[in-house]
Amino acid sequence: MLTYNLRLAWMSLRKHPVLSLLMIGAIGLGIGVCMTTLTVYTLMSNNPIPHKSSALYAVQLDSWDPNDPYTESGRPPPELSYRDAQALMESTIPKRQAAMFKSGFALQDAEAKQPPFTVLARVTYGDFFGLFEVPFLFGGGWDRSADRNAQQIVVLSKEINDKVFGGANSVGKNIRLDDREYRVVGVMDHWHPSPKFYDPNNGDFDDPEEVYVPFGLGTALELTSYGNTNAWKPEKINSFQDFLNSEYIWIQFWAELPDAKTKDDYQAYIDQYVLEQKKLGRFPRPLNNRLSDVMKWMDEREVVTDDSRVLVGLSFLFLAVCLLNIVGLLLAKFLGKSAEIALRRAVGATRWQIVQKHLVEVGLIGLLGGALGLLLAFGGLRGVKALYGGYDHLVQLDGRLLLIAVGLALLSSLAAGLYPAWRAVQLAPAGLLKTQ
Amino acid sequence: MLQMTHISKVFRTELVQTHALRDFSLNVAEGEFVAVTGPSGSGKTTFLNIAGLLETFDTGSYRLDGQDVSHLDDAARSRLRNEKIGFIFQGFNLLPDLSVFDNVDVPLRYRGMSGGERRRRIDKALEQVGLASRAKHLPSQLSGGQQQRVAIARALAGTPRILFADEPTGNLDSLMARQVLEMLEEINAAGTTIVMVTHDPELARRAHRNIHVMDGQVTDFTAFAAAQTERESLAA
């Protein structure tokens, strides 16, 4: 019966091409707009490390102004001061932990065959790679001694290794960062967590850094942060050491706490640390230290903006308006076929069979509209890509979103067709047969 | 085959009530060819719609092929229409976008038959009405008489127990009307009960029995008395 109804539906669409195109166009437009906003929203709110997100915690200590909280809602600052980050790194409670900040270098191959170019760098501890399960093509990260001793070693991203070494195994080879030589110890495979959860201060959807160096180099080379550096009180900064000793916050800090007990122990640890610091006259605010797992962290950092949510809501409202128009068109079309309905009823079709016939027709319209919608969404996403930098990897339709588009088109068209189909079978066949 | 007893039907609007049938009783035996005549507005078509299960009635009882159909739901009535009843309408009621073959196929589609069985029945029905060679034509490519023959083939394909014809020759010229009537007589001779509503006295005379309807009631006393007698004998 489905193939029969499909054949009838196709004939019906072809019989009234303008009307059919109007309906397909309306659904397509609605689906296109919905899928464009939904795709961006979905990818924005994506869990970037789903199998581990509940074990990774951003660490926040409330070292802020006693009279003016960091945020109106009372959340502590998202970053730590250097001295606090260093102190927390002494803890043995987390399975892994890493303080980090974003910086940059001028990179050149060791033989200076190519001109130097600027690269973004992450200055961090060796645990960074295990913490976030960074995949490696060659070699690996480094250990704590490399951090302590500020060894001049580097991990390259796949893209940089491709660019400088043509994709070959470069472990053991040297490159120049600024005016120093660094030995390559690892080459990462393609790694693009989206959102870039570990450092949303520097662009929620930015690309990951291109090179990674030990944290100890940060102080040894007096590297400055490319991200935010905030302070709540004026401090006299005459040297880099003054800066390191200040209350300025600029270090991101993550800890891997695999179970509830470890998390509780670590919370107690950081609370105790702050209480001790209070005795030294620091941390004037009430105790307000937080451990936020990845999803909570992204929520607090408002990675998905309210504007995005509003936009998704508005796009669904637009789809609803399109569907309302289709309801009207379908009603006119189905009631116009009352003679056919009456004949089919007379020869034995039940009301439900007639409703089914019409729903197959609107389902077909929905599928065609969905296909058009996908094309429009594809165009819409290309528009987003063209308009906004940094969204490149967000604007792509994957299999799941394609299924959502088809499902949404089908469901919304069936919803739009239900009332007209129901109305059409309410007509008494007897009177309509006589009027032929 | 068809037993209607004290059937009444009232059409109501906000302003008026119209008694289409009042105390309408009729008995049609299996294999009969009954002509129902009467002036316009007398209730002939309402009777036919109720008899064909296209319309419900207010009071009375109705048995079709031995089954009480008074309180059947829509699905059961549809099934009965599909399996036991054939319709022929004055306006042919063919679906203009479907070929002759597909028009005859319509009732069979709702019976859940296999493709092979449907094809066999359609071929046979079209053969019977002399239109086997026109199976792929659209209705608009046929004459009025041919269109009515397609409608007859559609009714016959389902091998109905009873055929209801509403002015089957009303839109045809005399030659074509005679052909259609002869076809109906052949169908009846093969055992199918036929109830035909007509204005045409010539057509009515060809039926086994005439029922005259006036103001929603059977006025042919002879027919009514025969029905009563048969009902009483059945009751006894």
Boltz contact constraints between the chains, C-beta under 6 A:
constraints:
  - contact:
      token1: [A, 4]
      token2: [B, 109]
      max_distance: 6.0
  - contact:
      token1: [A, 11]
      token2: [B, 97]
      max_distance: 6.0
  - contact:
      token1: [A, 340]
      token2: [B, 95]
      max_distance: 6.0
  - contact:
      token1: [A, 343]
      token2: [B, 93]
      max_distance: 6.0
  - contact:
      token1: [A, 346]
      token2: [B, 54]
      max_distance: 6.0
  - contact:
      token1: [A, 346]
      token2: [B, 87]
      max_distance: 6.0
  - contact:
      token1: [A, 347]
      token2: [B, 106]
      max_distance: 6.0
  - contact:
      token1: [A, 347]
      token2: [B, 107]
      max_distance: 6.0
  - contact:
      token1: [A, 348]
      token2: [B, 78]
      max_distance: 6.0
  - contact:
      token1: [A, 348]
      token2: [B, 81]
      max_distance: 6.0
  - contact:
      token1: [A, 348]
      token2: [B, 82]
      max_distance: 6.0
  - contact:
      token1: [A, 348]
      token2: [B, 107]
      max_distance: 6.0
  - contact:
      token1: [A, 348]
      token2: [B, 110]
      max_distance: 6.0
  - contact:
      token1: [A, 349]
      token2: [B, 110]
      max_distance: 6.0
  - contact:
      token1: [A, 350]
      token2: [B, 75]
      max_distance: 6.0
  - contact:
      token1: [A, 350]
      token2: [B, 78]
      max_distance: 6.0
  - contact:
      token1: [A, 351]
      token2: [B, 74]
      max_distance: 6.0
  - contact:
      token1: [A, 429]
      token2: [B, 54]
      max_distance: 6.0
  - contact:
      token1: [A, 430]
      token2: [B, 49]
      max_distance: 6.0
  - contact:
      token1: [A, 430]
      token2: [B, 54]
      max_distance: 6.0
  - contact:
      token1: [A, 430]
      token2: [B, 55]
      max_distance: 6.0
  - contact:
      token1: [A, 433]
      token2: [B, 89]
      max_distance: 6.0
  - contact:
      token1: [A, 433]
      token2: [B, 93]
      max_distance: 6.0
  - contact:
      token1: [A, 436]
      token2: [B, 91]
      max_distance: 6.0
  - contact:
      token1: [A, 436]
      token2: [B, 93]
      max_distance: 6.0
